[in-house]
Every structure is written in structure tokens, then in C-alpha cells.
């Protein structure tokens, strides 16, 4: 087998894994199913991923996370206001979701919901990916303090993940558009007080 064909086979396995993770999460993504979908023999899967499913999933998530990070960087690059970037991001997410038949979620979110307490390696990948996304968004928010910028960036990620869940339930991209408009309206006020109070409550564990 040539180097090109080996690389192609490995790439097909990773693409198949990404699709399945978006559709059925980690628990529904079986090694044999990935091999069947990719068209690669099961033996080649263990050749390219000797650590089995965990290695396959973590690498597939890494690719998905990087794709999403680049998408965020495209919108949050300083060319648009934060409000315009949020509208464009969520509108684009809605369009992509609908083009995919409204039945594919976010691979990172789907796997996170499937995690068991012992899945530390995969959990770390999910956690670090969410952190990377927030780190892309936060610097472009005009709140005066870092805590409020981080808190609002977290709200954006939460809204995206929630839109995937509600979108799959309703078979519609409308949750993305509503979330994007709502976040854009909030960030346009440039009043971080409520955001700051929310994160202080979450850390103190009590209402203020």
C-alpha cells in the first residue's frame, strides 16, 4: 500500500468517526460501524489506531474542534462588531445544520453527554476544546473586565450547544437564529453587570 493510500484510508476512518459522533455520540459509535462506513477493513482501523476506540474518538474530536475553532476565528477576527459576528456565526450554524438534514449535532457536545466518569482522556479533549472556543470569542467582547468577557463567551458556547439539542428535537435551525439574535442584543448593550453577577453567583453557590 502506498503512503498516499495509507493516508487516505486513515483519513476516511477519521471522517467516518466524525460523522458518527455527530449523529449518535460516543456510545453509538462502534469500531465496526466506523470501518463499514469508511469502507476500510477492520484490521486497518487497529493498524492506524492501535489504542482502539479511545484513540479514534480523541483524534476525531481534535479535528472537529479545530474546524470549529477556525470557524470562530473567521467571525471573531475584528472585522465585525461582536453583535454582527454573533449573528453571522449563528446564522451560518443554522444553515449548516439544516443542510445536514437537521439530524447532526456537535460532536464535542454529543460525546460530552456520553462520557462516563472513567473517560478522563476524552473528557480532557472536550474540556480543552470548549476552553479554546471561549478563548477565541472573549477578546472580541467589549466588556471592561476579563471575568465578564469570559462569562459571556461561555454563554455563547452554551447557546450553540443548546441550539444543536433543540434544533434536533424540532428539526429546525430556528433555535440557532433566535439564540444569535438574543446574544447580539445582549452584547450590544455593553453592560457586563448582569454577566458578572451571574458568574459570581456560580462561584459562590448562592443567589445575590
Backbone as ProteinMPNN parsed JSONL, in Angstrom:
{"seq_chain_A": "XXXXXXXXXXXXXXXXXXXXXXXXXXXXXXXXXXXXXXXXXXXXXXXXXXXXXXXXXXXXXXXXXXXXXXXXXXXXXXXXXXXXXXXXXXXXXXXXXXXXXXXXXXXXXXXXXXXXXXXXXXXXXXXXXXXXXXXXXXXXXXXXXXXXXXXXXXXXXXXXXXXXXXXXXXXXXXXXXXXXXXXXXXXXXXXXXXXXXXXXXXXXXXXX", "coords_chain_A": {"N_chain_A": [[0.852, -1.194, 0.0], [0.608, 2.2, -0.876], [2.06, 5.31, 0.43], [0.3, 7.421, 0.072], [-2.197, 6.127, -0.23], [-2.38, 4.898, 2.252], [-2.55, 7.122, 3.933], [-4.938, 8.162, 2.96], [-6.766, 6.14, 3.655], [-6.655, 6.244, 6.446], [-7.577, 8.822, 6.82], [-10.198, 8.531, 5.84], [-11.293, 6.876, 7.779], [-11.222, 8.567, 10.009], [-12.928, 10.61, 9.132], [-15.334, 9.19, 8.902], [-15.699, 8.509, 11.575], [-16.036, 11.05, 12.716], [-18.479, 11.849, 11.536], [-20.21, 9.908, 12.605], [-20.0, 10.403, 15.353], [-21.215, 12.886, 15.504], [-23.781, 12.175, 14.843], [-24.652, 9.999, 16.5], [-23.275, 10.095, 18.877], [-20.758, 9.106, 21.342], [-21.27, 6.601, 22.529], [-22.812, 5.329, 20.619], [-21.13, 5.001, 18.521], [-19.565, 2.585, 17.028], [-16.653, 0.537, 16.582], [-16.642, -1.32, 14.414], [-18.732, -0.291, 12.907], [-17.716, 2.184, 12.141], [-15.617, 1.334, 10.525], [-17.084, 0.057, 8.487], [-18.587, 2.193, 7.419], [-16.545, 3.815, 6.471], [-15.415, 2.255, 4.558], [-13.111, 0.923, 4.95], [-11.109, -1.908, 5.854], [-11.594, -3.709, 8.938], [-9.264, -4.487, 10.181], [-7.395, -2.581, 9.383], [-8.162, -0.408, 10.833], [-7.351, -0.902, 13.472], [-4.704, -0.948, 12.936], [-4.04, 1.697, 12.276], [-5.008, 2.967, 14.515], [-3.947, 1.946, 17.165], [-4.595, 2.031, 19.867], [-7.251, 1.705, 19.905], [-10.758, 2.444, 20.247], [-10.769, 4.728, 21.926], [-8.524, 6.227, 21.097], [-9.23, 6.709, 18.42], [-11.589, 8.225, 18.756], [-10.66, 10.478, 20.24], [-8.866, 11.626, 18.419], [-10.573, 12.183, 16.279], [-12.282, 14.012, 17.507], [-10.456, 16.02, 17.994], [-9.974, 16.97, 15.407], [-12.548, 17.891, 14.717], [-12.872, 19.863, 16.681], [-10.857, 21.659, 15.959], [-11.763, 22.476, 13.429], [-14.075, 23.864, 14.173], [-12.946, 25.841, 15.769], [-11.497, 27.31, 13.869], [-13.632, 28.276, 12.392], [-14.857, 29.961, 14.268], [-12.776, 31.813, 14.569], [-12.862, 32.942, 12.077], [-15.176, 34.511, 12.14], [-14.845, 36.04, 14.483], [-12.707, 38.081, 14.111], [-12.161, 40.714, 14.254], [-13.131, 42.236, 12.159], [-15.835, 42.671, 12.197], [-18.409, 43.993, 14.356], [-18.959, 42.693, 17.682], [-21.632, 41.975, 17.99], [-22.528, 41.714, 15.325], [-20.842, 39.655, 14.52], [-21.762, 37.564, 16.118], [-24.4, 37.227, 15.183], [-23.853, 36.449, 12.525], [-22.351, 34.119, 12.936], [-24.206, 32.371, 14.237], [-26.25, 32.313, 12.338], [-24.908, 31.099, 10.205], [-24.333, 28.64, 11.39], [-26.939, 27.681, 11.677], [-27.709, 27.391, 8.995], [-25.876, 25.437, 8.096], [-26.599, 23.331, 9.769], [-29.221, 22.802, 8.914], [-28.737, 22.108, 6.244], [-27.497, 19.697, 6.617], [-29.573, 18.089, 7.176], [-30.753, 18.466, 9.598], [-30.151, 16.651, 11.587], [-27.739, 16.198, 12.738], [-25.604, 16.68, 15.417], [-23.354, 18.623, 17.486], [-20.19, 17.276, 17.563], [-18.439, 17.399, 19.765], [-20.106, 18.198, 21.878], [-21.992, 16.09, 21.83], [-20.418, 13.859, 22.481], [-19.516, 14.628, 25.0], [-21.869, 14.461, 26.521], [-22.136, 11.749, 26.604], [-20.116, 10.791, 28.175], [-18.473, 8.739, 30.59], [-17.481, 8.535, 34.043], [-14.949, 7.525, 34.076], [-13.771, 8.171, 31.694], [-11.412, 9.872, 31.257], [-9.415, 10.808, 29.451], [-10.8, 11.399, 27.064], [-12.633, 13.198, 28.112], [-10.948, 15.314, 28.85], [-10.145, 16.214, 26.338], [-12.583, 17.223, 25.352], [-13.153, 19.214, 27.28], [-10.905, 20.932, 26.982], [-11.287, 21.731, 24.368], [-13.695, 23.217, 24.458], [-12.741, 25.286, 26.084], [-10.837, 26.434, 24.378], [-12.491, 27.439, 22.362], [-13.896, 29.413, 23.786], [-11.775, 31.081, 24.396], [-11.192, 32.172, 21.951], [-13.418, 33.756, 21.412], [-13.78, 35.546, 23.625], [-11.8, 37.775, 23.722], [-12.835, 39.583, 21.879], [-15.032, 40.757, 22.867], [-16.531, 43.62, 24.309], [-16.729, 44.154, 26.988], [-15.677, 45.528, 30.098], [-14.113, 44.113, 31.934], [-12.136, 41.148, 32.406], [-13.351, 38.885, 33.502], [-16.084, 39.187, 32.951], [-16.007, 39.119, 30.161], [-15.132, 36.5, 29.71], [-17.253, 35.119, 30.892], [-19.403, 35.812, 29.226], [-18.518, 34.75, 26.817], [-18.636, 32.075, 27.495], [-21.4, 31.82, 27.684], [-22.048, 32.039, 24.995], [-20.996, 29.663, 23.911], [-22.513, 27.821, 25.363], [-25.046, 28.482, 24.37], [-24.76, 27.763, 21.667], [-24.377, 24.961, 21.873], [-26.777, 24.25, 23.092], [-28.546, 25.015, 21.091], [-28.045, 23.111, 19.134], [-29.112, 20.845, 20.385], [-31.873, 21.518, 20.807], [-32.495, 22.104, 18.196], [-32.257, 19.621, 16.927], [-34.363, 18.316, 18.148], [-36.557, 19.774, 17.25], [-36.191, 19.702, 14.572], [-35.206, 21.888, 13.131], [-33.49, 24.911, 12.193], [-34.072, 27.144, 13.561], [-33.679, 27.573, 16.422], [-30.935, 28.272, 16.526], [-30.878, 30.739, 15.183], [-32.531, 32.337, 16.764], [-31.122, 32.28, 19.181], [-28.733, 33.519, 18.366], [-29.619, 36.127, 17.667], [-30.563, 36.973, 20.154], [-28.252, 36.918, 21.782], [-26.709, 38.767, 20.388], [-28.2, 41.093, 20.798], [-27.902, 41.338, 23.552], [-25.098, 41.687, 23.859], [-24.786, 44.059, 22.565], [-25.67, 46.015, 24.282], [-23.576, 46.339, 25.954], [-23.253, 46.113, 28.717], [-21.874, 44.778, 31.321], [-22.647, 44.082, 33.883], [-24.765, 42.282, 34.688], [-23.796, 39.888, 33.647], [-21.435, 39.619, 35.074], [-22.448, 39.345, 37.688], [-23.771, 36.926, 37.426], [-21.689, 35.055, 37.085], [-20.379, 35.376, 39.495], [-22.314, 34.443, 41.27], [-22.373, 31.77, 40.488], [-19.912, 30.89, 41.342], [-19.978, 31.342, 44.071], [-22.099, 29.846, 44.863], [-24.557, 30.655, 45.735], [-27.504, 32.739, 45.699], [-27.591, 36.214, 44.855]], "CA_chain_A": [[0.0, 0.0, 0.0], [1.423, 3.402, -0.962], [1.882, 6.268, 1.518], [-0.909, 8.197, -0.199], [-3.382, 5.319, 0.062], [-2.442, 4.715, 3.707], [-3.052, 8.371, 4.483], [-6.334, 8.274, 2.565], [-7.549, 5.201, 4.455], [-6.726, 6.79, 7.808], [-8.461, 9.978, 6.749], [-11.585, 8.074, 5.702], [-11.72, 6.379, 9.09], [-11.472, 9.721, 10.871], [-14.136, 11.278, 8.635], [-16.483, 8.366, 9.285], [-15.866, 8.644, 13.025], [-16.601, 12.376, 12.981], [-19.899, 11.826, 11.169], [-20.967, 9.089, 13.55], [-20.043, 11.091, 16.641], [-22.217, 13.942, 15.382], [-25.116, 11.585, 14.703], [-25.065, 9.068, 17.563], [-22.455, 10.226, 20.073], [-19.674, 8.147, 21.551], [-21.777, 5.262, 22.83], [-23.361, 4.731, 19.408], [-20.084, 4.889, 17.504], [-18.842, 1.328, 17.17], [-15.481, 0.375, 15.732], [-17.026, -1.991, 13.168], [-19.57, 0.621, 12.128], [-16.817, 3.174, 11.539], [-14.94, 0.653, 9.427], [-18.042, -0.159, 7.402], [-18.92, 3.47, 6.792], [-15.362, 4.349, 5.785], [-15.001, 1.345, 3.502], [-11.797, 0.369, 5.287], [-11.201, -3.163, 6.604], [-11.483, -3.53, 10.381], [-7.864, -4.64, 10.572], [-6.657, -1.341, 9.162], [-8.51, 0.528, 11.893], [-6.459, -1.145, 14.609], [-3.349, -0.611, 12.498], [-3.87, 3.144, 12.377], [-5.4, 3.405, 15.857], [-3.649, 0.773, 17.999], [-5.242, 2.151, 21.174], [-8.672, 1.414, 19.751], [-11.81, 3.448, 20.13], [-10.408, 5.974, 22.602], [-7.632, 6.983, 20.218], [-10.01, 7.144, 17.263], [-12.508, 9.288, 19.174], [-9.926, 11.691, 20.613], [-8.331, 12.251, 17.206], [-11.709, 12.726, 15.53], [-12.721, 15.211, 18.221], [-9.452, 17.049, 17.769], [-10.219, 17.546, 14.084], [-13.789, 18.656, 14.797], [-12.62, 21.045, 17.492], [-10.053, 22.591, 15.168], [-12.645, 23.05, 12.405], [-14.952, 24.842, 14.823], [-12.115, 26.974, 16.201], [-11.22, 28.135, 12.686], [-14.876, 28.965, 12.054], [-14.988, 31.062, 15.222], [-11.764, 32.817, 14.235], [-13.316, 33.625, 10.862], [-16.152, 35.533, 12.506], [-14.289, 36.919, 15.511], [-11.368, 38.491, 13.67], [-12.061, 42.16, 14.356], [-13.726, 42.938, 11.02], [-17.221, 42.99, 12.526], [-18.706, 44.161, 15.773], [-19.281, 41.423, 18.333], [-23.037, 41.662, 17.703], [-22.604, 41.224, 13.947], [-20.161, 38.358, 14.479], [-22.646, 36.57, 16.727], [-25.495, 36.945, 14.237], [-23.317, 35.704, 11.382], [-21.967, 32.786, 13.408], [-25.377, 31.531, 14.492], [-26.943, 32.114, 11.06], [-24.133, 30.102, 9.462], [-24.553, 27.352, 12.054], [-28.301, 27.253, 11.34], [-27.722, 26.938, 7.599], [-25.162, 24.167, 8.024], [-27.413, 22.334, 10.46], [-30.345, 22.445, 8.046], [-28.21, 21.406, 5.066], [-27.155, 18.33, 7.025], [-30.801, 17.36, 7.447], [-31.185, 18.757, 10.971], [-30.035, 15.449, 12.427], [-26.366, 16.049, 13.218], [-25.274, 17.615, 16.469], [-21.941, 18.958, 17.648], [-19.503, 16.065, 18.019], [-17.884, 17.625, 21.104], [-21.22, 18.168, 22.82], [-22.585, 14.75, 21.864], [-19.523, 12.967, 23.223], [-19.517, 15.061, 26.398], [-23.061, 13.921, 27.176], [-21.983, 10.294, 26.696], [-18.939, 10.42, 28.957], [-18.523, 8.115, 31.903], [-16.509, 9.158, 34.946], [-13.619, 6.972, 33.825], [-13.285, 8.585, 30.373], [-10.667, 11.108, 31.515], [-8.705, 11.29, 28.263], [-11.774, 12.016, 26.162], [-13.18, 14.357, 28.822], [-9.974, 16.405, 28.759], [-10.225, 16.757, 24.977], [-13.809, 18.027, 25.282], [-12.976, 20.401, 28.128], [-9.927, 21.832, 26.368], [-11.882, 22.285, 23.149], [-14.601, 24.289, 24.871], [-11.905, 26.391, 26.563], [-10.253, 27.083, 23.2], [-13.532, 28.225, 21.701], [-14.151, 30.609, 24.592], [-10.613, 31.968, 24.31], [-11.288, 32.873, 20.667], [-14.522, 34.72, 21.465], [-13.695, 36.515, 24.722], [-11.074, 39.028, 23.472], [-13.563, 40.467, 20.966], [-16.165, 41.325, 23.59], [-16.097, 44.932, 24.779], [-16.92, 44.343, 28.416], [-14.466, 46.156, 30.639], [-13.28, 43.222, 32.745], [-11.892, 39.832, 31.815], [-14.319, 37.913, 34.013], [-17.331, 39.332, 32.194], [-15.767, 38.648, 28.795], [-15.113, 35.038, 29.734], [-18.603, 34.647, 31.21], [-20.261, 35.929, 28.046], [-18.032, 33.759, 25.849], [-19.196, 30.796, 27.923], [-22.808, 31.837, 27.296], [-22.114, 31.788, 23.551], [-20.788, 28.224, 23.705], [-23.702, 27.155, 25.907], [-26.149, 28.705, 23.427], [-24.514, 26.934, 20.487], [-24.64, 23.558, 22.19], [-28.214, 24.118, 23.316], [-29.239, 25.128, 19.803], [-27.956, 21.804, 18.48], [-30.049, 19.927, 21.044], [-33.253, 21.903, 20.496], [-32.649, 22.0, 16.75], [-32.521, 18.22, 16.571], [-35.703, 17.968, 18.631], [-37.57, 20.454, 16.44], [-35.828, 19.556, 13.158], [-35.206, 23.253, 12.612], [-32.357, 25.755, 12.546], [-34.57, 28.348, 14.223], [-33.033, 27.839, 17.709], [-29.666, 28.975, 16.304], [-31.133, 32.13, 14.8], [-33.061, 33.043, 17.933], [-30.014, 32.441, 20.131], [-27.813, 34.516, 17.831], [-30.219, 37.454, 17.801], [-30.639, 37.306, 21.578], [-26.901, 37.22, 22.254], [-26.292, 40.016, 19.75], [-28.877, 42.182, 21.502], [-27.291, 41.464, 24.88], [-23.741, 42.227, 23.792], [-24.869, 45.429, 22.06], [-25.877, 46.93, 25.404], [-22.254, 46.543, 26.554], [-23.41, 46.265, 30.161], [-21.451, 43.485, 31.833], [-23.012, 43.854, 35.278], [-25.53, 41.051, 34.861], [-22.92, 38.755, 33.376], [-20.532, 39.491, 36.212], [-23.191, 38.809, 38.835], [-24.066, 35.511, 37.171], [-20.528, 34.207, 37.348], [-20.095, 35.421, 40.938], [-23.258, 33.529, 41.918], [-21.996, 30.388, 40.197], [-18.734, 30.537, 42.133], [-20.303, 31.361, 45.495], [-23.103, 28.825, 45.122], [-25.756, 31.22, 46.352], [-28.099, 33.85, 44.975], [-27.283, 37.528, 45.4]], "C_chain_A": [[0.889, 1.246, 0.0], [1.146, 4.324, 0.216], [0.607, 7.072, 1.337], [-2.152, 7.406, 0.165], [-3.513, 5.055, 1.55], [-3.032, 5.955, 4.358], [-4.533, 8.536, 4.186], [-7.218, 7.359, 3.402], [-7.716, 5.717, 5.877], [-7.673, 7.989, 7.851], [-9.922, 9.587, 6.634], [-12.131, 7.559, 7.027], [-12.053, 7.542, 10.024], [-12.719, 10.484, 10.435], [-15.389, 10.506, 9.034], [-16.756, 8.491, 10.778], [-16.483, 9.989, 13.374], [-18.095, 12.404, 12.676], [-20.72, 11.052, 12.192], [-21.066, 9.749, 14.917], [-21.084, 12.2, 16.618], [-23.633, 13.377, 15.366], [-25.554, 10.815, 15.942], [-24.186, 9.132, 18.807], [-21.41, 9.127, 20.195], [-20.197, 6.727, 21.757], [-22.315, 4.561, 21.587], [-22.347, 4.538, 18.294], [-19.261, 3.636, 17.75], [-17.7, 1.231, 16.179], [-15.857, -0.249, 14.383], [-17.86, -1.076, 12.282], [-18.731, 1.69, 11.442], [-16.095, 2.564, 10.344], [-15.847, 0.457, 8.232], [-18.343, 1.136, 6.664], [-17.751, 4.027, 5.976], [-14.959, 3.511, 4.582], [-13.652, 0.714, 3.749], [-11.977, -0.934, 6.059], [-10.943, -2.93, 8.087], [-10.039, -3.648, 10.859], [-7.062, -3.366, 10.409], [-6.954, -0.329, 10.256], [-7.581, 0.341, 13.087], [-5.0, -0.901, 14.238], [-3.09, 0.881, 12.692], [-4.172, 3.673, 13.78], [-5.203, 2.24, 16.83], [-4.273, 0.826, 19.39], [-6.756, 2.046, 21.082], [-9.579, 2.63, 19.715], [-11.43, 4.772, 20.775], [-9.518, 6.837, 21.726], [-8.386, 7.536, 19.015], [-10.9, 8.328, 17.625], [-11.754, 10.573, 19.494], [-9.355, 12.393, 19.381], [-9.45, 12.868, 16.371], [-12.221, 14.006, 16.185], [-11.734, 16.351, 18.03], [-9.646, 17.749, 16.433], [-11.476, 18.406, 14.102], [-13.597, 19.946, 15.579], [-11.843, 22.1, 16.737], [-10.889, 23.243, 14.07], [-13.517, 24.149, 13.007], [-14.163, 26.062, 15.283], [-11.815, 27.897, 15.021], [-12.462, 28.909, 12.248], [-15.087, 30.159, 12.981], [-14.0, 32.177, 14.904], [-12.148, 33.598, 12.984], [-14.277, 34.757, 11.207], [-15.587, 36.529, 13.514], [-12.844, 37.277, 15.156], [-11.207, 40.006, 13.659], [-12.683, 42.925, 13.205], [-15.144, 43.409, 11.323], [-17.328, 43.328, 14.005], [-19.027, 42.793, 16.368], [-20.717, 41.006, 18.022], [-23.188, 41.09, 16.294], [-21.952, 39.855, 13.817], [-21.051, 37.261, 15.04], [-23.8, 36.216, 15.79], [-25.002, 36.086, 13.079], [-22.955, 34.277, 11.767], [-23.183, 31.887, 13.549], [-26.204, 31.32, 13.225], [-26.236, 31.043, 10.227], [-24.324, 28.714, 10.058], [-25.933, 26.803, 11.717], [-28.361, 26.697, 9.923], [-27.024, 25.591, 7.445], [-25.947, 23.034, 8.654], [-28.554, 21.86, 9.568], [-29.878, 21.708, 6.79], [-27.894, 19.952, 5.378], [-28.39, 17.516, 7.393], [-31.322, 17.52, 8.853], [-31.109, 17.533, 11.876], [-28.608, 15.194, 12.898], [-26.071, 17.119, 14.259], [-23.817, 18.026, 16.416], [-21.244, 17.728, 18.218], [-18.979, 16.221, 19.443], [-18.99, 17.538, 22.151], [-21.825, 16.787, 22.955], [-21.73, 13.787, 22.674], [-19.502, 13.337, 24.699], [-20.7, 14.471, 27.153], [-22.961, 12.418, 27.397], [-20.925, 9.852, 27.704], [-19.287, 9.718, 30.26], [-17.416, 8.731, 32.755], [-15.086, 8.704, 34.655], [-13.009, 7.442, 32.503], [-12.468, 9.873, 30.459], [-10.008, 11.663, 30.259], [-9.648, 12.002, 27.303], [-12.367, 13.264, 26.809], [-12.238, 15.559, 28.704], [-9.99, 17.046, 27.376], [-11.442, 17.669, 24.851], [-13.655, 19.324, 26.066], [-12.041, 21.403, 27.472], [-10.464, 22.474, 25.097], [-12.83, 23.423, 23.476], [-13.81, 25.512, 25.339], [-11.29, 27.155, 25.393], [-11.281, 27.955, 22.496], [-13.795, 29.516, 22.469], [-13.003, 31.601, 24.49], [-10.568, 32.719, 22.985], [-12.305, 34.009, 20.756], [-14.253, 35.863, 22.436], [-12.957, 37.809, 24.381], [-11.824, 40.032, 22.602], [-14.829, 41.047, 21.601], [-15.697, 42.584, 24.3], [-16.397, 45.19, 26.245], [-15.596, 44.765, 29.042], [-13.568, 45.206, 31.412], [-13.232, 41.821, 32.144], [-12.922, 38.805, 32.257], [-15.625, 37.975, 33.228], [-17.171, 38.858, 30.756], [-15.783, 37.123, 28.739], [-16.516, 34.484, 29.986], [-19.509, 34.715, 29.985], [-19.824, 34.947, 26.967], [-18.56, 32.372, 26.2], [-20.672, 30.71, 27.544], [-22.972, 31.541, 25.806], [-21.971, 30.297, 23.261], [-21.993, 27.432, 24.21], [-24.877, 27.29, 24.933], [-25.984, 27.864, 22.162], [-24.866, 25.475, 20.75], [-26.13, 23.321, 22.408], [-29.009, 24.186, 22.028], [-29.174, 23.819, 19.024], [-28.985, 20.837, 19.076], [-31.49, 20.252, 20.654], [-33.517, 21.814, 18.995], [-32.941, 20.578, 16.306], [-33.92, 17.808, 17.008], [-36.788, 18.553, 17.731], [-37.337, 20.306, 14.943], [-35.807, 20.912, 12.462], [-33.943, 23.99, 13.037], [-32.769, 27.007, 13.293], [-33.929, 28.593, 15.597], [-31.693, 28.566, 17.573], [-29.919, 30.458, 16.038], [-31.65, 32.942, 15.984], [-31.956, 33.289, 18.952], [-29.049, 33.519, 19.657], [-28.341, 35.932, 17.978], [-30.247, 37.89, 19.263], [-29.273, 37.69, 22.13], [-26.396, 38.531, 21.658], [-26.926, 41.213, 20.444], [-28.253, 42.414, 22.872], [-25.925, 42.131, 24.812], [-23.752, 43.672, 23.301], [-25.068, 46.441, 23.176], [-24.57, 47.245, 26.107], [-22.36, 46.838, 28.046], [-23.092, 44.936, 30.82], [-21.953, 43.15, 33.219], [-23.742, 42.552, 35.508], [-24.695, 39.82, 34.629], [-21.986, 38.523, 34.544], [-21.226, 38.91, 37.425], [-23.462, 37.328, 38.659], [-22.877, 34.635, 37.501], [-20.141, 34.244, 38.816], [-21.032, 34.486, 41.687], [-22.835, 32.085, 41.709], [-20.807, 29.955, 41.033], [-19.054, 30.477, 43.623], [-21.329, 30.303, 45.862], [-24.351, 29.346, 45.784], [-26.249, 32.379, 45.509], [-27.725, 35.147, 45.649], [-28.42, 38.488, 45.098]], "O_chain_A": [[1.825, 1.334, 0.795], [0.148, 4.167, 0.919], [-0.089, 7.375, 2.306], [-3.066, 7.94, 0.794], [-4.627, 4.991, 2.07], [-3.903, 5.86, 5.224], [-5.298, 8.991, 5.036], [-8.307, 7.76, 3.814], [-8.805, 5.634, 6.447], [-8.458, 8.15, 8.785], [-10.79, 10.214, 7.241], [-13.296, 7.783, 7.355], [-13.051, 7.501, 10.743], [-13.485, 10.953, 11.278], [-16.384, 11.097, 9.452], [-17.911, 8.569, 11.198], [-17.358, 10.065, 14.236], [-18.884, 12.923, 13.466], [-21.797, 11.492, 12.596], [-22.105, 9.663, 15.573], [-21.766, 12.426, 17.618], [-24.573, 14.027, 15.823], [-26.691, 10.955, 16.391], [-24.337, 8.305, 19.706], [-21.208, 8.33, 19.279], [-19.637, 5.768, 21.224], [-22.281, 3.333, 21.505], [-22.666, 3.978, 17.245], [-18.36, 3.633, 18.589], [-17.768, 1.774, 15.076], [-15.438, 0.238, 13.334], [-17.716, -1.082, 11.059], [-18.999, 2.059, 10.298], [-15.975, 3.188, 9.289], [-15.433, 0.665, 7.091], [-18.353, 1.173, 5.434], [-17.949, 4.633, 4.923], [-14.252, 3.985, 3.693], [-13.101, 0.047, 2.873], [-12.915, -1.049, 6.847], [-10.161, -2.053, 8.452], [-9.639, -2.993, 11.821], [-6.156, -3.091, 11.196], [-6.113, 0.511, 10.577], [-7.081, 1.317, 13.648], [-4.16, -0.676, 15.109], [-2.046, 1.275, 13.211], [-3.645, 4.711, 14.18], [-6.173, 1.621, 17.267], [-4.463, -0.211, 20.024], [-7.461, 2.272, 22.066], [-9.21, 3.694, 19.218], [-11.735, 5.832, 20.23], [-9.73, 8.045, 21.621], [-8.203, 8.693, 18.637], [-10.959, 9.316, 16.892], [-12.166, 11.65, 19.064], [-9.36, 13.622, 19.311], [-9.286, 13.955, 15.818], [-12.553, 14.97, 15.496], [-12.129, 17.512, 17.917], [-9.503, 18.968, 16.334], [-11.481, 19.516, 13.571], [-14.1, 20.999, 15.186], [-12.126, 23.292, 16.851], [-10.741, 24.437, 13.809], [-13.677, 25.222, 12.425], [-14.652, 27.189, 15.197], [-11.873, 29.119, 15.154], [-12.366, 30.048, 11.791], [-15.454, 31.243, 12.528], [-14.35, 33.355, 14.964], [-11.803, 34.771, 12.846], [-14.197, 35.84, 10.627], [-15.828, 37.731, 13.403], [-11.896, 36.839, 15.808], [-10.231, 40.526, 13.119], [-12.759, 44.152, 13.26], [-15.603, 44.414, 10.781], [-16.45, 42.992, 14.8], [-19.332, 41.849, 15.64], [-20.99, 39.824, 17.816], [-23.892, 40.1, 16.093], [-22.448, 38.993, 13.092], [-21.093, 36.154, 14.502], [-24.135, 35.043, 15.626], [-25.652, 35.112, 12.698], [-23.219, 33.338, 11.017], [-23.192, 30.767, 13.039], [-26.802, 30.258, 13.054], [-26.883, 30.189, 9.62], [-24.461, 27.731, 9.33], [-26.089, 25.602, 11.496], [-28.984, 25.664, 9.678], [-27.519, 24.706, 6.747], [-25.962, 21.915, 8.141], [-28.823, 20.662, 9.476], [-30.55, 20.787, 6.326], [-28.008, 19.081, 4.515], [-28.274, 16.385, 7.867], [-32.23, 16.8, 9.268], [-31.897, 17.389, 12.811], [-28.297, 14.113, 13.398], [-26.264, 18.311, 14.016], [-23.132, 17.802, 15.418], [-21.664, 17.197, 19.246], [-19.062, 15.288, 20.241], [-18.83, 16.885, 23.182], [-22.139, 16.35, 24.062], [-22.249, 12.993, 23.459], [-19.473, 12.455, 25.558], [-20.555, 14.031, 28.293], [-23.626, 11.873, 28.278], [-20.847, 8.673, 28.048], [-20.259, 10.057, 30.934], [-16.513, 9.38, 32.227], [-14.129, 9.417, 34.954], [-11.849, 7.141, 32.221], [-12.8, 10.86, 29.802], [-10.041, 12.872, 30.03], [-9.334, 13.077, 26.792], [-12.582, 14.272, 26.136], [-12.684, 16.685, 28.483], [-9.866, 18.263, 27.247], [-11.342, 18.766, 24.302], [-13.987, 20.401, 25.572], [-12.348, 22.594, 27.412], [-10.139, 23.62, 24.784], [-12.779, 24.479, 22.844], [-14.173, 26.645, 25.024], [-11.23, 28.384, 25.415], [-10.979, 29.074, 22.082], [-13.904, 30.588, 21.873], [-13.219, 32.813, 24.496], [-9.968, 33.79, 22.903], [-12.071, 35.098, 20.233], [-14.476, 37.026, 22.1], [-13.457, 38.878, 24.73], [-11.48, 41.214, 22.591], [-15.6, 41.744, 20.941], [-14.589, 42.62, 24.835], [-16.326, 46.333, 26.698], [-14.525, 44.395, 28.56], [-12.371, 45.465, 31.538], [-14.161, 41.379, 31.468], [-13.322, 37.947, 31.47], [-16.2, 36.943, 32.882], [-18.088, 38.263, 30.191], [-16.374, 36.531, 27.836], [-16.919, 33.498, 29.368], [-20.287, 33.797, 29.728], [-20.665, 34.372, 26.275], [-18.891, 31.586, 25.312], [-21.146, 29.652, 27.13], [-23.924, 30.872, 25.404], [-22.726, 29.735, 22.468], [-22.437, 26.485, 23.561], [-25.613, 26.331, 24.702], [-26.958, 27.317, 21.647], [-25.558, 24.835, 19.958], [-26.678, 22.312, 21.964], [-30.023, 23.505, 21.878], [-30.127, 23.453, 18.336], [-29.646, 20.1, 18.344], [-32.237, 19.373, 20.224], [-34.626, 21.487, 18.572], [-33.766, 20.35, 15.422], [-34.587, 17.038, 16.317], [-37.809, 17.913, 17.48], [-38.166, 20.723, 14.134], [-36.321, 21.066, 11.354], [-33.391, 23.729, 14.106], [-31.927, 27.841, 13.625], [-33.654, 29.749, 15.918], [-31.354, 29.392, 18.42], [-29.25, 31.322, 16.605], [-31.255, 34.091, 16.181], [-31.861, 34.377, 19.521], [-28.595, 34.341, 20.453], [-27.603, 36.837, 18.367], [-29.982, 39.052, 19.57], [-29.148, 38.673, 22.861], [-25.733, 39.314, 22.339], [-26.268, 42.232, 20.655], [-28.093, 43.557, 23.301], [-25.621, 43.026, 25.6], [-22.826, 44.43, 23.59], [-24.68, 47.6, 23.038], [-24.445, 48.272, 26.774], [-21.654, 47.697, 28.574], [-23.949, 44.054, 30.875], [-21.716, 42.043, 33.703], [-23.394, 41.793, 36.412], [-24.853, 38.817, 35.324], [-21.763, 37.387, 34.96], [-20.656, 38.07, 38.121], [-23.393, 36.559, 39.618], [-23.031, 33.587, 38.128], [-19.629, 33.256, 39.342], [-20.615, 33.809, 42.627], [-22.92, 31.268, 42.625], [-20.697, 28.785, 41.398], [-18.482, 29.669, 44.355], [-21.428, 29.901, 47.021], [-25.129, 28.571, 46.34], [-25.503, 32.934, 44.703], [-27.558, 35.194, 46.868], [-28.356, 39.658, 45.475]]}, "name": "protein", "num_of_chains": 1, "seq": "XXXXXXXXXXXXXXXXXXXXXXXXXXXXXXXXXXXXXXXXXXXXXXXXXXXXXXXXXXXXXXXXXXXXXXXXXXXXXXXXXXXXXXXXXXXXXXXXXXXXXXXXXXXXXXXXXXXXXXXXXXXXXXXXXXXXXXXXXXXXXXXXXXXXXXXXXXXXXXXXXXXXXXXXXXXXXXXXXXXXXXXXXXXXXXXXXXXXXXXXXXXXXXXX"}
